[in-house]
């Protein structure tokens, strides 16, 4: 916010100058032109700073999404909802021991843990609580906004979507387990495939790409 402060103050002063000139019927065109020039220059500078911040945020490959207040932690698989009333960070409850994700509450806010591995057992992306970390060496692209994070693999397939909703986190993911087997989870389906066999499950992206040019921009439904 501080980096915008100078431009904001200058823009406000320029607007005040224009208003004062209008109210007092100032006819000095040079002065009016300077007020207009300062205002638009400051506006352009703020846009440039905003765009630069977006690009820098993208290349940090880490960030967070907002949580939601909820009574019972829940993971959503399409229309299906898995609720875990007794789940805590210290005492995790899994849908299945093979599925590396879980949820819990922190002061009434939903938290998520999920790890996405590639076929060589490298961690491509992870979420802990509401904080996500992306390993740029093992993904193609990613995008996110306040309430969702999405990751694409080298084939441009969605391998992770986590969307915070009022009744739980809508989770869609395609991942390798540590033994090389694969699991797809989402859209009312849980699919298992042995090592070497591809998953049939696929997900439509919710964001525009490339992420660095469209950070936080969702596709229209």
VOPAGU-2260 file (C-alpha; in pm, 1 decimal, decimal comma):
REM VOPAGU-2260
SITE   aa  ch    i         X         Y         Z
SITE  UNK   A    0       0,0       0,0       0,0
SITE  UNK   A    1     285,4     241,3      81,7
SITE  UNK   A    2     419,9     217,4    -273,0
SITE  UNK   A    3      88,4     358,1    -397,2
SITE  UNK   A    4      75,3     637,4    -138,5
SITE  UNK   A    5     265,9     904,8    -329,3
SITE  UNK   A    6      65,8     849,3    -647,6
SITE  UNK   A    7    -262,6     846,4    -456,2
SITE  UNK   A    8    -182,2    1174,7    -278,6
SITE  UNK   A    9     -73,9    1340,3    -604,3
SITE  UNK   A   10    -388,1    1218,7    -781,2
SITE  UNK   A   11    -610,2    1350,0    -498,3
SITE  UNK   A   12    -434,4    1687,9    -506,4
SITE  UNK   A   13    -480,1    1701,7    -883,8
SITE  UNK   A   14    -853,2    1628,6    -847,4
SITE  UNK   A   15    -881,9    1893,4    -576,0
SITE  UNK   A   16    -707,5    2139,6    -805,8
SITE  UNK   A   17    -948,8    2061,7   -1088,5
SITE  UNK   A   18   -1246,8    2096,3    -855,2
SITE  UNK   A   19   -1116,2    2426,7    -717,4
SITE  UNK   A   20   -1056,2    2556,2   -1070,8
SITE  UNK   A   21   -1407,7    2456,6   -1176,4
SITE  UNK   A   22   -1577,1    2610,6    -871,9
SITE  UNK   A   23   -1384,2    2935,5    -909,5
SITE  UNK   A   24   -1408,0    2941,1   -1289,5
SITE  UNK   A   25   -1033,5    2952,8   -1337,8
SITE  UNK   A   26    -960,6    3008,2   -1706,8
SITE  UNK   A   27    -588,3    2934,5   -1699,8
SITE  UNK   A   28    -575,9    2649,8   -1952,2
SITE  UNK   A   29    -212,3    2569,7   -1876,0
SITE  UNK   A   30    -293,3    2516,4   -1509,0
SITE  UNK   A   31    -593,0    2300,0   -1593,3
SITE  UNK   A   32    -382,2    2096,8   -1835,6
SITE  UNK   A   33    -119,9    2038,2   -1565,2
SITE  UNK   A   34    -384,2    1916,6   -1319,4
SITE  UNK   A   35    -520,4    1672,6   -1578,4
SITE  UNK   A   36    -171,1    1557,3   -1674,3
SITE  UNK   A   37     -73,7    1492,1   -1311,5
SITE  UNK   A   38    -394,8    1298,1   -1247,5
SITE  UNK   A   39    -356,9    1068,4   -1547,3
SITE  UNK   A   40      16,6    1024,9   -1488,3
SITE  UNK   A   41     -49,0     913,0   -1131,5
SITE  UNK   A   42    -326,4     679,3   -1244,3
SITE  UNK   A   43     -97,0     522,2   -1503,6
SITE  UNK   A   44     179,4     482,9   -1246,0
SITE  UNK   A   45     -56,8     303,9   -1004,2
SITE  UNK   A   46    -165,6      65,1   -1281,0
SITE  UNK   A   47     199,0      -9,9   -1361,9
SITE  UNK   A   48     279,4     -78,0    -996,1
SITE  UNK   A   49     -24,9    -303,9    -964,7
SITE  UNK   A   50      71,1    -506,3   -1272,1
SITE  UNK   A   51     430,3    -539,1   -1155,4
SITE  UNK   A   52     313,0    -662,9    -814,7
SITE  UNK   A   53      94,7    -925,1    -984,3
SITE  UNK   A   54     388,6   -1056,3   -1186,6
SITE  UNK   A   55     617,6   -1062,7    -881,9
SITE  UNK   A   56     348,8   -1243,5    -681,9
SITE  UNK   A   57     319,3   -1509,2    -952,4
SITE  UNK   A   58     692,1   -1581,3    -961,8
SITE  UNK   A   59     710,9   -1627,7    -584,8
SITE  UNK   A   60     532,9   -1964,2    -634,9
SITE  UNK   A   61     380,8   -1938,4    -291,7
SITE  UNK   A   62      76,3   -1769,0    -149,4
SITE  UNK   A   63    -247,5   -1829,8      34,4
SITE  UNK   A   64    -618,2   -1851,4     -21,0
SITE  UNK   A   65    -885,1   -1739,5     221,3
SITE  UNK   A   66   -1057,1   -1982,4     451,0
SITE  UNK   A   67   -1427,1   -2005,5     536,9
SITE  UNK   A   68   -1605,3   -2028,4     869,5
SITE  UNK   A   69   -1763,7   -2371,1     901,6
SITE  UNK   A   70   -1895,5   -2592,3    1183,2
SITE  UNK   A   71   -1772,7   -2928,4    1052,6
SITE  UNK   A   72   -1459,3   -2962,2     835,2
SITE  UNK   A   73   -1550,5   -3114,0     501,2
SITE  UNK   A   74   -1400,9   -3215,4     166,2
SITE  UNK   A   75   -1631,7   -3203,7    -135,2
SITE  UNK   A   76   -1602,2   -3442,1    -430,5
SITE  UNK   A   77   -1852,6   -3287,1    -666,9
SITE  UNK   A   78   -2193,0   -3328,4    -498,7
SITE  UNK   A   79   -2056,9   -3571,9    -240,8
SITE  UNK   A   80   -1946,4   -3425,0      91,3
SITE  UNK   A   81   -1710,4   -3602,2     332,1
SITE  UNK   A   82   -1744,4   -3450,4     679,4
SITE  UNK   A   83   -1498,0   -3503,6     963,4
SITE  UNK   A   84   -1648,1   -3372,8    1290,4
SITE  UNK   A   85   -1363,7   -3513,4    1503,0
SITE  UNK   A   86   -1074,1   -3412,5    1278,1
SITE  UNK   A   87    -801,1   -3192,0    1422,1
SITE  UNK   A   88    -449,2   -3103,5    1314,9
SITE  UNK   A   89    -310,5   -3332,8    1585,1
SITE  UNK   A   90    -559,1   -3615,3    1514,6
SITE  UNK   A   91    -608,6   -3633,8    1138,3
SITE  UNK   A   92    -893,5   -3825,6     978,7
SITE  UNK   A   93    -851,8   -3941,1     619,0
SITE  UNK   A   94   -1109,9   -4042,0     360,5
SITE  UNK   A   95    -876,4   -4334,0     291,3
SITE  UNK   A   96    -523,0   -4398,5     409,3
SITE  UNK   A   97    -399,8   -4385,4      46,9
SITE  UNK   A   98    -536,6   -4036,4     -11,2
SITE  UNK   A   99    -285,1   -3771,9     100,2
SITE  UNK   A  100    -528,5   -3499,8     197,7
SITE  UNK   A  101    -731,2   -3402,3     500,1
SITE  UNK   A  102    -914,5   -3108,6     658,7
SITE  UNK   A  103    -949,5   -2962,6    1005,7
SITE  UNK   A  104   -1058,0   -2643,0    1177,8
SITE  UNK   A  105    -845,2   -2363,3    1316,6
SITE  UNK   A  106   -1050,5   -2123,4    1528,3
SITE  UNK   A  107   -1357,9   -2215,8    1328,0
SITE  UNK   A  108   -1190,4   -2172,4     990,0
SITE  UNK   A  109   -1146,5   -2457,2     743,9
SITE  UNK   A  110    -790,1   -2578,5     681,8
SITE  UNK   A  111    -666,9   -2814,9     411,2
SITE  UNK   A  112    -366,6   -3042,2     369,4
SITE  UNK   A  113    -288,9   -3192,3      30,3
SITE  UNK   A  114      30,8   -3301,4    -147,9
SITE  UNK   A  115      56,6   -3348,8    -525,4
SITE  UNK   A  116     347,9   -3565,2    -644,1
SITE  UNK   A  117     470,3   -3636,9    -994,2
SITE  UNK   A  118     561,7   -3982,2   -1131,6
SITE  UNK   A  119     913,9   -3951,0    -989,2
SITE  UNK   A  120     776,4   -3883,0    -640,6
SITE  UNK   A  121     870,3   -3513,6    -657,0
SITE  UNK   A  122     633,5   -3279,8    -477,4
SITE  UNK   A  123     485,5   -3054,9    -746,4
SITE  UNK   A  124     242,2   -2864,9    -523,8
SITE  UNK   A  125     117,7   -2868,5    -167,6
SITE  UNK   A  126    -129,4   -2690,4      55,8
SITE  UNK   A  127    -102,0   -2671,6     432,1
SITE  UNK   A  128    -377,3   -2482,7     609,7
SITE  UNK   A  129    -444,5   -2211,9     353,5
SITE  UNK   A  130     -82,9   -2166,4     241,0
SITE  UNK   A  131      20,2   -2318,3     -92,0
SITE  UNK   A  132     365,0   -2389,8    -233,8
SITE  UNK   A  133     434,9   -2460,8    -599,2
SITE  UNK   A  134     749,7   -2626,7    -735,7
SITE  UNK   A  135     794,5   -2467,4   -1077,4
SITE  UNK   A  136    1026,8   -2748,2   -1191,1
SITE  UNK   A  137     745,8   -3003,2   -1190,4
SITE  UNK   A  138     441,9   -2813,6   -1322,6
SITE  UNK   A  139     344,6   -2631,4   -1640,7
SITE  UNK   A  140     148,8   -2341,0   -1492,2
SITE  UNK   A  141     -77,2   -2236,4   -1208,2
SITE  UNK   A  142    -324,0   -1964,3   -1113,9
SITE  UNK   A  143    -516,0   -1859,8    -806,2
SITE  UNK   A  144    -739,1   -1597,4    -647,1
SITE  UNK   A  145    -863,9   -1532,8    -294,1
SITE  UNK   A  146   -1073,6   -1850,0    -277,5
SITE  UNK   A  147    -911,2   -2104,0    -511,0
SITE  UNK   A  148    -580,8   -2246,0    -635,9
SITE  UNK   A  149    -530,8   -2444,8    -957,1
SITE  UNK   A  150    -223,2   -2625,9   -1093,4
SITE  UNK   A  151    -157,6   -2766,2   -1443,2
SITE  UNK   A  152      94,8   -3037,1   -1528,6
SITE  UNK   A  153     326,5   -3054,0   -1830,9
SITE  UNK   A  154      36,6   -3185,4   -2042,1
SITE  UNK   A  155    -172,1   -2881,9   -1944,1
SITE  UNK   A  156    -402,3   -3111,5   -1744,4
SITE  UNK   A  157    -548,3   -2988,8   -1416,6
SITE  UNK   A  158    -379,6   -3184,4   -1136,9
SITE  UNK   A  159    -508,6   -2971,1    -850,1
SITE  UNK   A  160    -810,3   -2752,6    -787,3
SITE  UNK   A  161    -896,1   -2647,5    -434,4
SITE  UNK   A  162   -1194,9   -2413,1    -408,4
SITE  UNK   A  163   -1312,9   -2285,2     -72,0
SITE  UNK   A  164   -1693,1   -2297,1     -53,7
SITE  UNK   A  165   -1943,4   -2227,4     225,2
SITE  UNK   A  166   -1991,0   -2595,8     313,1
SITE  UNK   A  167   -1639,9   -2727,5     255,8
SITE  UNK   A  168   -1345,7   -2729,2      17,9
SITE  UNK   A  169   -1426,4   -2850,0    -333,3
SITE  UNK   A  170   -1126,7   -3065,2    -417,5
SITE  UNK   A  171   -1026,5   -3199,9    -757,8
SITE  UNK   A  172    -688,0   -3361,8    -800,7
SITE  UNK   A  173    -486,3   -3618,8    -995,7
SITE  UNK   A  174    -184,2   -3745,0    -811,7
SITE  UNK   A  175      77,1   -4015,9    -780,2
SITE  UNK   A  176     101,4   -4203,3    -456,0
SITE  UNK   A  177     441,3   -4283,9    -308,3
SITE  UNK   A  178     422,1   -4638,2    -449,8
SITE  UNK   A  179     366,6   -4504,1    -803,8
SITE  UNK   A  180      -4,4   -4581,9    -822,3
SITE  UNK   A  181    -235,8   -4301,2    -929,2
SITE  UNK   A  182    -550,6   -4154,2    -779,3
SITE  UNK   A  183    -802,3   -3915,6    -927,7
SITE  UNK   A  184   -1045,8   -3739,6    -696,1
SITE  UNK   A  185   -1328,5   -3504,8    -791,1
SITE  UNK   A  186   -1657,4   -3457,8    -975,1
SITE  UNK   A  187   -1824,9   -3741,7    -779,1
SITE  UNK   A  188   -1548,9   -3987,2    -876,2
SITE  UNK   A  189   -1258,7   -4152,0    -693,3
SITE  UNK   A  190   -1043,3   -4338,0    -946,0
SITE  UNK   A  191    -748,8   -4567,0    -871,8
SITE  UNK   A  192    -499,5   -4686,0   -1134,0
SITE  UNK   A  193    -194,1   -4909,3   -1085,9
SITE  UNK   A  194     150,8   -4782,8   -1171,7
SITE  UNK   A  195     191,4   -4713,8   -1542,5
SITE  UNK   A  196    -179,0   -4682,7   -1625,6
SITE  UNK   A  197    -324,6   -4337,9   -1702,4
SITE  UNK   A  198    -622,8   -4191,7   -1523,8
SITE  UNK   A  199    -939,9   -4141,3   -1725,1
SITE  UNK   A  200   -1063,5   -3865,2   -1496,4
SITE  UNK   A  201   -1006,4   -3508,6   -1614,1
SITE  UNK   A  202   -1109,2   -3162,5   -1495,8
SITE  UNK   A  203   -1191,1   -2839,7   -1672,9
SITE  UNK   A  204    -975,7   -2542,4   -1568,7
SITE  UNK   A  205   -1144,8   -2255,7   -1389,6
SITE  UNK   A  206    -872,6   -1996,7   -1458,2
SITE  UNK   A  207    -728,9   -1827,6   -1764,2
SITE  UNK   A  208    -369,6   -1893,0   -1871,3
SITE  UNK   A  209     -81,2   -1822,0   -1881,4
SITE  UNK   A  210    -107,9   -1746,6   -1512,1
SITE  UNK   A  211     146,5   -1464,8   -1509,1
SITE  UNK   A  212     -62,4   -1270,8   -1763,6
SITE  UNK   A  213    -403,4   -1353,0   -1614,8
SITE  UNK   A  214    -337,1   -1386,5   -1242,9
SITE  UNK   A  215    -665,1   -1432,8   -1055,9
SITE  UNK   A  216    -878,9   -1422,3   -1372,4
SITE  UNK   A  217   -1139,8   -1694,9   -1389,2
SITE  UNK   A  218   -1295,6   -1834,5   -1704,1
SITE  UNK   A  219   -1657,1   -1734,3   -1758,6
SITE  UNK   A  220   -1900,9   -2019,0   -1695,0
